[in-house]
Amino acid sequence: MKGRRWTAEEDQLLSEMVLHTISQGGTQLTAFSDVGKKIGRTAGACGFRWNAVLRSQNPTSYSEAKKKRVYIQLEKKRKSKIETFSEAIELLKQTEQTWVKQQKEISRLTQSISQIKDKVNTLKQENQKFKQENNSVEWVQQEVKSRYEELVSLIEQLKKETGVARSESFIPKSTVGKTNSAPPT
């Protein structure tokens, strides 16, 4: 179907639908889509045809349709205004109820935010405590490592001083001269 010419009937239908849709408060895009479905063309093709050819053929009708749309929109706004005192009172009651509901919701949300802030603060404190404990553990680990290295150094020094070879096991002085039958106490 690509590239086929527009017929007079298609042009007529497109013009009528666009003008009617606009005058009823709709959009050109809606009209283009609706006409496109009826005549087997895309909304883009209908929009192009309308803007390039048809709109300029009858500018008065297009202008009148837009004026009618504005008039309809103004009428809707005017009708939505309050016409009686009792309607005004009812509207005020509804507004007050809405306001009360919103105030309750604000209060609930404020309380929820406060609880969340408290929880965040508690978690921050716990986190700080864990960091301190972790630092303490790291310090203890470093201290144990340092003392272990000192101990290993002392053992090596004792081995050198006593003449014990590396392959021989180190026997503490408290067990020298005793039999190995019973473990030291």
C-alpha positions as CSV (number, residue, x, y, z in Angstrom):
1,M,0.0,0.0,0.0
2,K,3.0,2.3,0.3
3,G,2.9,5.2,-2.1
4,R,-0.7,4.9,-3.1
5,R,-2.6,8.1,-3.9
6,W,-5.1,9.7,-1.6
7,T,-8.6,9.5,-2.8
8,A,-11.2,12.2,-2.5
9,E,-13.2,10.1,0.0
10,E,-10.1,9.6,2.2
11,D,-9.4,13.3,2.2
12,Q,-13.0,14.0,3.0
13,L,-13.1,11.5,5.9
14,L,-9.8,12.7,7.3
15,S,-10.9,16.4,7.2
16,E,-14.3,15.6,8.8
17,M,-12.8,13.4,11.5
18,V,-10.0,15.9,12.4
19,L,-12.4,18.8,12.6
20,H,-15.0,16.9,14.6
21,T,-12.4,15.5,17.0
22,I,-10.8,18.9,17.6
23,S,-14.2,20.6,18.1
24,Q,-15.1,18.0,20.7
25,G,-12.0,18.6,22.7
26,G,-9.9,15.8,21.3
27,T,-6.5,16.0,19.7
28,Q,-5.4,15.8,16.1
29,L,-3.2,12.8,16.9
30,T,-6.3,10.9,18.1
31,A,-8.1,11.7,14.8
32,F,-5.1,10.7,12.7
33,S,-4.9,7.4,14.5
34,D,-8.7,6.7,14.2
35,V,-8.8,7.6,10.5
36,G,-5.6,5.7,9.8
37,K,-7.3,2.5,11.2
38,K,-10.4,3.0,9.0
39,I,-8.6,3.7,5.7
40,G,-5.5,1.5,6.2
41,R,-2.9,4.2,6.6
42,T,-0.6,5.1,9.4
43,A,-1.3,7.9,11.8
44,G,1.8,9.6,10.5
45,A,0.6,9.5,6.9
46,C,-2.7,10.9,8.0
47,G,-1.0,13.7,10.0
48,F,1.3,14.5,7.1
49,R,-1.7,14.7,4.6
50,W,-3.6,16.9,7.0
51,N,-0.8,19.3,7.7
52,A,0.6,19.4,4.2
53,V,-2.6,19.6,2.1
54,L,-6.0,19.5,3.8
55,R,-5.7,22.1,6.6
56,S,-4.7,24.8,4.2
57,Q,-7.6,24.0,1.9
58,N,-10.2,25.1,4.5
59,P,-8.6,27.2,7.2
60,T,-11.9,28.7,8.4
61,S,-13.3,25.3,9.4
62,Y,-10.1,24.5,11.3
63,S,-10.3,27.8,13.1
64,E,-13.9,27.3,13.9
65,A,-13.3,23.8,15.3
66,K,-10.5,25.1,17.6
67,K,-12.8,27.9,18.8
68,K,-15.5,25.4,19.5
69,R,-13.0,23.3,21.5
70,V,-12.0,26.3,23.6
71,Y,-15.7,27.1,24.2
72,I,-16.5,23.6,25.3
73,Q,-13.5,23.6,27.7
74,L,-14.6,26.9,29.2
75,E,-18.1,25.6,29.6
76,K,-16.8,22.6,31.5
77,K,-14.8,24.8,33.8
78,R,-17.7,27.1,34.4
79,K,-20.1,24.2,35.1
80,S,-17.7,22.8,37.7
81,K,-18.0,26.0,39.7
82,I,-20.2,26.0,42.8
83,E,-23.7,27.2,42.1
84,T,-25.4,27.0,45.5
85,F,-24.6,27.7,49.1
86,S,-25.3,24.1,50.1
87,E,-22.8,22.9,47.4
88,A,-20.2,25.2,48.9
89,I,-20.8,23.9,52.4
90,E,-20.6,20.3,51.1
91,L,-17.4,21.1,49.3
92,L,-16.0,22.7,52.5
93,K,-16.9,19.6,54.5
94,Q,-15.2,17.3,52.0
95,T,-12.2,19.6,52.0
96,E,-12.0,19.5,55.8
97,Q,-12.3,15.7,55.8
98,T,-9.5,15.5,53.3
99,W,-7.4,17.9,55.4
100,V,-8.0,15.8,58.5
101,K,-7.0,12.6,56.7
102,Q,-3.9,14.3,55.4
103,Q,-2.9,15.6,58.8
104,K,-3.2,12.1,60.2
105,E,-1.1,10.8,57.4
106,I,1.5,13.5,58.0
107,S,1.5,12.7,61.7
108,R,1.9,9.0,60.9
109,L,4.7,9.6,58.5
110,T,6.5,12.0,60.9
111,Q,6.4,9.3,63.6
112,S,7.6,6.7,61.1
113,I,10.5,9.0,60.1
114,S,11.4,9.6,63.8
115,Q,11.5,5.9,64.4
116,I,13.6,5.3,61.3
117,K,16.0,8.1,62.5
118,D,16.2,6.5,65.9
119,K,17.0,3.1,64.3
120,V,19.6,4.7,62.1
121,N,21.3,6.4,65.1
122,T,21.2,3.1,67.0
123,L,22.8,1.3,64.0
124,K,25.5,4.0,63.7
125,Q,26.3,3.6,67.4
126,E,26.5,-0.2,67.0
127,N,28.7,0.3,64.0
128,Q,31.0,2.6,65.9
129,K,31.2,0.1,68.8
130,F,32.0,-2.7,66.3
131,K,34.7,-0.6,64.7
132,Q,36.2,0.0,68.2
133,E,36.1,-3.7,69.0
134,N,37.6,-4.5,65.7
135,N,40.4,-2.0,66.3
136,S,40.9,-3.7,69.7
137,V,41.0,-7.1,68.2
138,E,43.4,-5.9,65.5
139,W,45.6,-4.4,68.3
140,V,45.5,-7.6,70.3
141,Q,46.4,-9.6,67.1
142,Q,49.3,-7.3,66.4
143,E,50.5,-7.5,70.0
144,V,50.3,-11.3,70.0
145,K,52.1,-11.4,66.7
146,S,54.8,-9.0,68.1
147,R,55.2,-11.1,71.2
148,Y,55.3,-14.3,69.3
149,E,58.1,-12.8,67.1
150,E,60.0,-11.7,70.2
151,L,59.5,-15.2,71.7
152,V,60.8,-16.9,68.5
153,S,63.8,-14.4,68.5
154,L,64.5,-15.3,72.2
155,I,64.4,-19.0,71.5
156,E,66.8,-18.6,68.6
157,Q,69.1,-16.6,70.8
158,L,68.9,-19.2,73.5
159,K,69.7,-21.9,71.0
160,K,72.8,-20.0,69.9
161,E,73.9,-19.4,73.5
162,T,73.4,-23.0,74.6
163,G,74.7,-24.5,71.4
164,V,71.6,-26.4,70.5
165,A,71.4,-27.1,66.8
166,R,68.3,-26.1,64.8
167,S,67.3,-29.7,64.2
168,E,67.4,-30.5,67.9
169,S,64.4,-29.7,69.9
170,F,64.6,-27.1,72.6
171,I,64.4,-28.5,76.1
172,P,63.6,-25.9,78.8
173,K,66.1,-25.6,81.7
174,S,63.5,-26.8,84.2
175,T,63.6,-30.3,82.7
176,V,67.4,-30.6,82.2
177,G,68.7,-33.5,84.2
178,K,65.3,-35.1,84.8
179,T,64.0,-38.2,83.1
180,N,61.5,-37.8,80.3
181,S,59.3,-40.5,81.8
182,A,56.9,-38.0,83.4
183,P,55.8,-34.7,81.9
184,P,56.9,-31.6,83.8
185,T,54.5,-30.1,86.2
